[in-house]
Amino acid sequence: MDTLAPAAGTPHPLDDALRLDPDGDGFAGRTTPAYANMVGPFGGAIAATMLAAVLRHPARAGDPIALTVNFAGPIADGGFRVNARPVRTNRSTQHWYAELVQGDRVATSATAVLATRRETWSSTEIDFPAVPPAASIARLPPLERAEWTNRYDMRFVHGAPTGRAHAPADPGSESCLWVRDEPPRPLDFASLAAISDVFFPRLFLRRPKWVPVGTVSLTTFFHADAAMLAAQGERAVLGTARSNRFGAGYFDQSAELWGDDGALLATSHQVVYYKE
């Protein structure tokens, strides 16, 4: 059952999680129970927070084209500080460094590149997958051990981690699903950064058992501009994800996020630690 939208005057759960109050030359934030994961907060919410600190900085120039988030250590529930600074501004690009600090330790670091886009020749080499519409697929029930899954409406075409899917899962690590914020929220760069991390660890598809896993580094490339995100609005985006290699305690996973009009909005790549 779909949940109701936030009451008038009540912030969306994601906007609440992304609240950053000016604090000297940085920002003060805190984790929220709505985006809790099995251990610590959902990595996508942290990635969105790092980007939000850059986008809200008075020195910002341009829109994001790349974001890399390195999860240096565990993030405890509670408050944190985000420091963000531009390290170089060019004619068309601006380069940033940011840190999320708890106590006297850096828990997360990030780099971001903003750019001023201009009209050029364009082409998309990969094809939009042939899939049924989101409305024709049942929503995956949220996972009890991961509260953040209540914040997303996920409808799997194939590759659901629990084995429940619209169609039989492939034998490999690929998933394809429609996903949007729950309750619905207009898409923007921060929410797209968060959605880039909604793909469950590919290990859970290849070996369906719970083992300790954790993203070490996540990079998202933004192909959409602000106008494309505004045109997408609150509608679900289509995501695909797969892994290339598992071994020696780490695996990678790559993903694409598409607008429902077939436009490629973002691609992401991450490396994940696992222990058996």
C-alpha positions as CSV (number, residue, x, y, z in Angstrom):
1,M,0.0,0.0,0.0
2,D,1.3,3.4,-0.9
3,T,1.8,5.8,2.0
4,L,0.4,9.3,2.1
5,A,2.5,12.3,1.3
6,P,3.9,14.4,4.2
7,A,1.3,16.6,5.8
8,A,1.5,20.3,4.9
9,G,4.4,21.9,6.6
10,T,6.1,18.6,7.3
11,P,9.3,18.1,5.4
12,H,9.8,15.0,3.2
13,P,11.9,12.4,5.1
14,L,14.8,12.9,2.6
15,D,14.7,16.7,3.1
16,D,14.7,16.1,6.9
17,A,17.7,13.8,6.5
18,L,19.5,16.5,4.4
19,R,18.9,19.3,6.8
20,L,22.2,21.1,7.2
21,D,22.5,24.1,9.5
22,P,25.3,26.7,8.9
23,D,28.0,26.1,11.6
24,G,31.0,28.4,11.3
25,D,32.6,27.6,8.0
26,G,30.8,24.3,7.7
27,F,27.4,22.7,8.3
28,A,25.9,20.7,11.2
29,G,23.7,17.7,10.4
30,R,22.5,14.5,12.0
31,T,21.4,11.0,11.0
32,T,17.7,10.3,11.0
33,P,15.9,7.0,11.9
34,A,14.0,7.1,8.6
35,Y,17.2,6.2,6.6
36,A,18.7,3.7,9.1
37,N,20.4,0.7,7.6
38,M,21.4,-2.6,9.1
39,V,24.4,-0.9,10.6
40,G,24.5,2.9,10.6
41,P,22.8,5.1,8.1
42,F,21.9,4.3,4.4
43,G,24.9,5.2,2.3
44,G,22.8,6.9,-0.3
45,A,21.5,9.3,2.3
46,I,25.1,10.1,3.3
47,A,26.1,10.6,-0.4
48,A,23.2,13.0,-0.8
49,T,24.2,14.8,2.3
50,M,27.8,15.3,1.0
51,L,26.4,16.7,-2.2
52,A,23.9,18.9,-0.4
53,A,26.7,20.5,1.5
54,V,28.4,21.5,-1.8
55,L,25.2,22.7,-3.5
56,R,24.3,24.9,-0.5
57,H,27.7,26.4,-0.2
58,P,27.7,30.1,-1.1
59,A,30.8,29.6,-3.4
60,R,28.9,27.0,-5.5
61,A,29.2,27.5,-9.3
62,G,27.3,25.1,-11.6
63,D,25.5,21.8,-11.3
64,P,27.0,18.4,-10.4
65,I,28.5,16.2,-13.1
66,A,30.4,13.8,-10.7
67,L,30.4,12.8,-7.1
68,T,32.7,10.4,-5.4
69,V,32.0,9.4,-1.8
70,N,34.5,7.4,0.3
71,F,33.1,5.7,3.4
72,A,36.2,5.9,5.6
73,G,34.6,4.4,8.8
74,P,31.3,3.7,10.6
75,I,28.9,6.6,11.1
76,A,27.3,6.6,14.5
77,D,23.7,7.7,15.0
78,G,23.5,11.3,16.0
79,G,25.1,14.6,15.0
80,F,28.0,15.3,12.6
81,R,29.7,18.2,10.8
82,V,30.2,18.5,7.1
83,N,33.0,20.7,5.9
84,A,33.1,21.5,2.2
85,R,35.4,23.8,0.2
86,P,36.1,24.5,-3.4
87,V,39.7,23.5,-4.3
88,R,39.7,25.1,-7.8
89,T,37.2,27.0,-10.0
90,N,37.8,27.1,-13.8
91,R,35.8,28.7,-16.6
92,S,33.4,25.7,-16.9
93,T,34.2,23.4,-14.0
94,Q,34.5,23.7,-10.2
95,H,36.2,21.1,-8.0
96,W,35.2,20.4,-4.4
97,Y,36.4,18.5,-1.4
98,A,34.2,17.6,1.6
99,E,34.5,15.7,4.9
100,L,31.9,14.4,7.3
101,V,33.3,14.5,10.8
102,Q,32.1,12.9,14.0
103,G,34.1,13.8,17.1
104,D,37.7,14.2,15.9
105,R,37.5,11.6,13.2
106,V,36.6,11.8,9.5
107,A,33.9,9.2,8.8
108,T,33.3,10.1,5.1
109,S,35.2,12.1,2.5
110,A,34.0,13.2,-0.9
111,T,35.0,15.0,-4.0
112,A,32.6,16.6,-6.4
113,V,32.8,18.3,-9.8
114,L,30.3,21.0,-10.8
115,A,30.0,22.3,-14.3
116,T,28.3,24.9,-16.4
117,R,26.7,22.9,-19.2
118,R,26.3,24.1,-22.8
119,E,24.6,22.8,-25.9
120,T,26.7,20.3,-27.8
121,W,26.3,17.3,-30.0
122,S,25.0,14.4,-27.9
123,S,24.5,10.6,-28.2
124,T,23.7,7.7,-25.8
125,E,25.5,4.5,-26.6
126,I,23.5,2.2,-24.5
127,D,19.8,1.4,-25.0
128,F,16.9,1.9,-22.7
129,P,15.8,-1.6,-21.5
130,A,12.6,-3.1,-22.8
131,V,10.5,-3.3,-19.6
132,P,6.8,-3.2,-18.5
133,P,5.6,0.0,-17.0
134,A,6.1,0.5,-13.2
135,A,2.3,0.5,-12.5
136,S,2.1,-3.1,-13.8
137,I,4.6,-4.5,-11.3
138,A,4.0,-5.1,-7.6
139,R,6.0,-3.1,-5.1
140,L,8.7,-5.1,-3.2
141,P,7.9,-5.2,0.5
142,P,10.4,-3.2,2.6
143,L,13.0,-5.2,4.4
144,E,12.5,-5.4,8.1
145,R,16.2,-5.1,8.9
146,A,16.8,-2.0,6.7
147,E,14.5,0.9,7.6
148,W,15.6,2.9,4.6
149,T,13.8,0.5,2.3
150,N,10.6,2.0,3.5
151,R,11.7,5.3,1.9
152,Y,11.6,3.9,-1.6
153,D,8.9,2.4,-3.8
154,M,10.9,-0.4,-5.6
155,R,9.3,-2.5,-8.3
156,F,11.6,-5.2,-9.7
157,V,11.4,-6.4,-13.3
158,H,14.0,-9.0,-12.4
159,G,16.8,-9.6,-9.9
160,A,14.9,-8.9,-6.6
161,P,17.2,-9.9,-3.7
162,T,14.5,-11.9,-2.0
163,G,13.6,-13.9,-5.1
164,R,10.3,-12.1,-5.4
165,A,10.1,-10.5,-8.9
166,H,7.9,-9.7,-11.8
167,A,9.8,-12.2,-13.9
168,P,12.3,-15.0,-13.1
169,A,15.6,-13.7,-12.0
170,D,18.7,-14.1,-14.2
171,P,21.4,-16.5,-12.9
172,G,23.8,-13.6,-12.6
173,S,24.0,-10.4,-10.5
174,E,21.8,-8.1,-12.7
175,S,18.8,-6.3,-11.3
176,C,16.3,-4.1,-13.1
177,L,13.7,-2.1,-11.2
178,W,11.5,1.0,-11.2
179,V,12.2,3.1,-8.1
180,R,11.1,6.4,-6.7
181,D,11.2,8.2,-3.3
182,E,8.4,7.1,-0.9
183,P,6.4,9.2,-0.4
184,P,6.8,10.8,-3.8
185,R,9.3,13.7,-4.1
186,P,10.4,15.7,-7.2
187,L,13.7,14.4,-8.4
188,D,16.7,16.6,-7.9
189,F,20.5,16.1,-7.8
190,A,20.5,15.1,-4.1
191,S,17.8,12.6,-4.4
192,L,19.3,11.2,-7.6
193,A,22.6,10.7,-5.7
194,A,20.7,8.8,-3.0
195,I,18.9,6.6,-5.5
196,S,22.2,5.7,-7.1
197,D,22.9,3.6,-4.0
198,V,19.5,1.8,-3.7
199,F,20.8,-1.3,-5.5
200,F,21.2,-4.1,-2.9
201,P,24.7,-5.6,-2.8
202,R,25.2,-7.8,-5.8
203,L,26.6,-10.5,-3.6
204,F,23.2,-11.1,-2.2
205,L,22.0,-12.1,-5.6
206,R,24.9,-14.5,-6.4
207,R,25.0,-15.9,-2.9
208,P,21.6,-15.4,-1.2
209,K,22.7,-15.2,2.4
210,W,23.4,-12.4,4.8
211,V,27.1,-11.6,5.3
212,P,28.8,-8.4,6.5
213,V,29.1,-6.0,3.5
214,G,29.8,-2.3,3.2
215,T,30.4,0.2,0.4
216,V,33.9,1.6,0.4
217,S,33.7,4.0,-2.4
218,L,30.8,5.2,-4.6
219,T,31.0,7.4,-7.7
220,T,28.0,8.8,-9.5
221,F,28.1,10.6,-12.8
222,F,25.2,13.0,-13.5
223,H,24.2,13.0,-17.2
224,A,21.0,14.9,-16.6
225,D,20.8,18.7,-16.1
226,A,18.4,20.5,-13.8
227,A,15.8,20.8,-16.6
228,M,15.8,17.0,-17.2
229,L,15.3,16.3,-13.5
230,A,12.5,18.8,-13.3
231,A,10.8,17.2,-16.2
232,Q,11.0,13.8,-14.5
233,G,9.2,15.1,-11.5
234,E,8.0,12.5,-9.0
235,R,7.7,9.6,-11.5
236,A,9.7,6.5,-11.0
237,V,13.1,6.1,-12.7
238,L,14.4,2.8,-14.1
239,G,17.5,1.4,-12.6
240,T,19.8,-1.5,-13.7
241,A,22.8,-2.8,-11.8
242,R,25.3,-5.6,-12.1
243,S,28.7,-6.7,-10.8
244,N,31.8,-7.5,-12.9
245,R,34.0,-9.3,-10.3
246,F,33.8,-10.8,-6.8
247,G,37.0,-11.9,-5.0
248,A,39.5,-11.3,-2.2
249,G,36.9,-9.6,0.0
250,Y,35.7,-7.0,-2.5
251,F,33.4,-6.7,-5.4
252,D,32.3,-3.9,-7.7
253,Q,28.9,-3.0,-9.0
254,S,27.8,-0.7,-11.8
255,A,24.4,0.9,-12.4
256,E,22.4,3.1,-14.7
257,L,19.4,5.3,-13.9
258,W,17.0,6.2,-16.6
259,G,14.1,8.6,-16.8
260,D,10.8,7.1,-17.8
261,D,11.1,8.9,-21.2
262,G,14.3,6.9,-22.0
263,A,16.8,9.6,-21.1
264,L,19.9,8.4,-19.2
265,L,20.1,10.4,-16.0
266,A,23.1,9.0,-14.2
267,T,25.5,6.1,-14.0
268,S,27.3,4.9,-10.9
269,H,30.1,2.6,-9.9
270,Q,31.1,1.4,-6.5
271,V,33.4,-1.0,-4.7
272,V,32.1,-3.0,-1.8
273,Y,33.8,-4.9,1.0
274,Y,32.4,-8.3,2.2
275,K,33.4,-10.8,4.8
276,E,32.6,-14.5,5.1
